[in-house]
């Protein structure tokens, strides 16, 4: 189907942009003839044109279940059209977000520029200025699955085609793939914030550290910024500002090798990645640096509470996503 191929191509383009999508984060969907095709849980959008990552779901059945707050909407696996699901994969853990949007094409990204606004205490007021030319809604933070679906339902109005998810990311929706990509581009431009320049990594110091330990320096200077930007580590190391941060990096960014953490930031020098770390670790470390370089010390931020973190990491659908091999 031409439209599905267009969605795959858009997904691969969006997935290849680290300022929009990191690792298995973000997802896209297309509704056609009562079927909603959505990215499979745990797969990477950038792979969309080289492997089959779309899962077909019965869209009216999801909407009927959402109307009843049916717990089956937590994973949406009951709504998979198994007769059409060639890969046997599960749908994205954010399927409910896509199902609720009436438009045919939905793109959800963990856009760094959006997150830098969406973690501020004054997020809704500041975004109201930035997005005055759009029909949009701000959705206060809620865990994906049924809680986020409820939060969206309570704020969705006719005509809304942009959602900013508090402490999470961005959703755009349109009736064609081309219109969705154009809308995404316009919103990201409206929300763009300059990144504070970060010093380069201290490669001599990193090389000395590497001897005899199962770690290698991060491959991108933008990841090293987590350790070389004076504010990034200070603000990001002990607080959690969005779901994929805690799911992949844990509650704190390690600054020593004790306990073999997947990522270690040596202040002023650079970032190390464990040789056995999942491929998602460096993109997630870079994302944290990219977000933190777009907020200033005087900005008041809102972090996730211990209860919110617990609900995320102990959610069954999230545990499944984490269990998948990349
Ligand atoms: Zn998300």
Boltz pocket constraint, residues with backbone or C-beta under 6 A from the ligand:
constraints:
  - pocket:
      binder: B
      contacts: [[A, 26], [A, 94], [A, 108], [A, 109], [A, 110], [A, 168], [A, 169]]
      max_distance: 6.0
